[in-house]
């Protein structure tokens, strides 16, 4: 499990680094932190949905909040904004 988690974090960091290189992100936190947070939150939402059902866990609302949180943490640059 540790190896799988580490590899998932490394792959996520690589994906985020590609976005930084393309100028899509200006992260507010270290990419490793963002990657591990992403993995943890995603896993938590999935676990809640499995245990309580999607409606009971209100996964739709959680996913919207999840996206907004990561847009902010990654400093997402929307196309055409600031250009």
C-alpha positions as CSV (number, residue, x, y, z in Angstrom):
1,X,0.0,0.0,0.0
2,X,2.9,2.4,0.8
3,X,4.4,1.8,-2.6
4,X,1.1,2.3,-4.4
5,X,0.5,5.5,-2.5
6,X,4.0,6.8,-3.2
7,X,3.7,6.0,-6.9
8,X,0.3,7.7,-7.1
9,X,1.7,10.8,-5.4
10,X,4.7,10.8,-7.8
11,X,2.5,10.5,-10.9
12,X,0.2,13.2,-9.7
13,X,3.1,15.5,-9.0
14,X,4.4,14.9,-12.6
15,X,1.0,15.7,-14.0
16,X,0.8,18.9,-12.0
17,X,4.4,19.9,-13.0
18,X,3.4,19.6,-16.6
19,X,0.6,22.1,-15.9
20,X,3.0,24.5,-14.2
21,X,5.4,24.2,-17.2
22,X,2.6,25.0,-19.6
23,X,1.7,28.1,-17.5
24,X,-1.7,26.7,-16.5
25,X,-0.9,26.6,-12.7
26,X,0.7,29.0,-10.3
27,X,0.6,26.8,-7.1
28,X,0.1,28.3,-3.7
29,X,1.4,25.1,-2.0
30,X,4.1,22.6,-2.9
31,X,3.0,20.2,-5.6
32,X,3.8,17.2,-3.4
33,X,1.4,18.6,-0.8
34,X,-1.3,19.3,-3.4
35,X,-0.9,15.8,-4.8
36,X,-1.2,14.0,-1.5
37,X,-4.1,16.2,-0.5
38,X,-5.8,15.3,-3.8
39,X,-5.3,11.6,-3.2
40,X,-6.6,11.8,0.4
41,X,-9.7,13.8,-0.4
42,X,-10.6,11.7,-3.5
43,X,-10.2,8.5,-1.4
44,X,-12.3,10.0,1.4
45,X,-15.1,10.9,-1.0
46,X,-15.0,7.5,-2.5
47,X,-15.0,5.8,0.9
48,X,-18.0,7.9,2.1
49,X,-19.9,7.1,-1.1
50,X,-19.2,3.4,-0.7
51,X,-20.4,3.5,2.9
52,X,-23.3,5.9,2.8
53,X,-24.2,6.0,-0.9
54,X,-23.6,8.9,-3.2
55,X,-26.8,10.7,-2.0
56,X,-26.1,10.1,1.6
57,X,-22.5,11.4,1.3
58,X,-23.6,14.3,-0.9
59,X,-20.8,13.4,-3.3
60,X,-22.0,15.9,-5.9
61,X,-21.6,18.8,-3.6
62,X,-18.3,17.5,-2.3
63,X,-16.9,17.1,-5.8
64,X,-17.8,20.7,-6.6
65,X,-16.1,22.0,-3.5
66,X,-13.1,19.7,-4.2
67,X,-12.7,21.2,-7.7
68,X,-12.9,24.8,-6.4
69,X,-10.4,24.0,-3.6
70,X,-7.9,22.7,-6.1
71,X,-8.4,25.5,-8.6
72,X,-7.5,27.8,-5.8
73,X,-4.5,25.8,-4.4
74,X,-3.1,25.3,-7.8
75,X,-3.6,28.9,-8.9
76,X,-5.4,27.7,-12.0
77,X,-5.2,30.2,-14.8
78,X,-8.4,30.1,-16.8
79,X,-7.9,30.5,-20.6
80,X,-7.9,34.1,-21.5
81,X,-7.7,35.4,-18.0
82,X,-4.7,37.7,-17.3
83,X,-3.5,37.5,-20.9
